[in-house]
């Protein structure tokens, strides 16, 4: 998560609030969502070798532990 100056409490509250809206069947603003995806692609491009973001190569892990841990 980027540090945009939000407190940990505010960050978590915002994430939970958004999740509750989606669970209730309310979709987020498509314009804001598109902007967030573009920001993600820009940040991802910074950390790739060829400078191109490929969202299909990004795997979301539920934990920071390495996957092959016993």
C-alpha positions as CSV (number, residue, x, y, z in Angstrom):
1,X,0.0,0.0,0.0
2,X,1.3,3.5,-0.8
3,X,1.9,6.0,1.9
4,X,-0.4,8.9,1.0
5,X,-0.5,10.2,4.5
6,X,-3.5,8.3,5.7
7,X,-3.4,6.8,9.2
8,X,-3.5,3.0,9.5
9,X,-7.0,3.3,10.9
10,X,-8.2,5.4,8.0
11,X,-6.7,3.1,5.5
12,X,-8.3,0.0,7.0
13,X,-11.6,1.7,7.5
14,X,-11.6,2.8,3.8
15,X,-10.8,-0.7,2.6
16,X,-13.5,-2.3,4.8
17,X,-16.0,0.3,3.7
18,X,-15.4,-0.4,0.0
19,X,-15.5,-4.2,0.6
20,X,-18.9,-3.8,2.3
21,X,-20.3,-1.8,-0.6
22,X,-19.1,-4.4,-3.1
23,X,-20.6,-7.2,-0.9
24,X,-23.9,-5.3,-0.9
25,X,-23.8,-5.3,-4.7
26,X,-22.9,-1.7,-5.2
27,X,-20.2,-1.2,-7.8
28,X,-17.5,1.4,-7.3
29,X,-17.3,4.5,-9.6
30,X,-16.0,3.1,-12.9
31,X,-14.0,6.3,-13.6
32,X,-12.2,6.1,-10.2
33,X,-11.6,2.4,-10.6
34,X,-10.1,2.9,-14.1
35,X,-7.8,5.6,-12.6
36,X,-6.7,3.2,-9.8
37,X,-5.9,0.5,-12.3
38,X,-3.9,2.9,-14.4
39,X,-2.0,4.0,-11.3
40,X,-1.3,0.3,-10.5
41,X,0.0,-0.3,-14.0
42,X,2.3,2.7,-13.7
43,X,3.7,1.5,-10.4
44,X,4.0,-2.1,-11.7
45,X,6.0,-0.8,-14.7
46,X,8.5,0.8,-12.4
47,X,9.4,-2.6,-11.0
48,X,9.5,-4.7,-14.1
49,X,12.6,-5.3,-16.2
50,X,11.2,-4.2,-19.5
51,X,9.3,-1.3,-18.1
52,X,5.9,-2.6,-19.2
53,X,3.2,-3.6,-16.8
54,X,1.6,-7.0,-17.3
55,X,-1.2,-7.4,-14.8
56,X,-1.6,-11.1,-15.8
57,X,1.8,-11.8,-14.2
58,X,0.8,-10.3,-10.8
59,X,-0.3,-12.8,-8.3
60,X,-2.1,-11.7,-5.1
61,X,-1.0,-13.6,-2.1
62,X,-3.1,-13.6,1.1
63,X,0.0,-13.6,3.2
64,X,3.6,-12.4,3.1
65,X,4.8,-15.9,3.8
66,X,6.4,-17.7,0.9
67,X,4.0,-20.1,-0.8
68,X,6.2,-23.2,-0.5
69,X,6.4,-23.0,3.3
70,X,5.4,-26.3,5.0
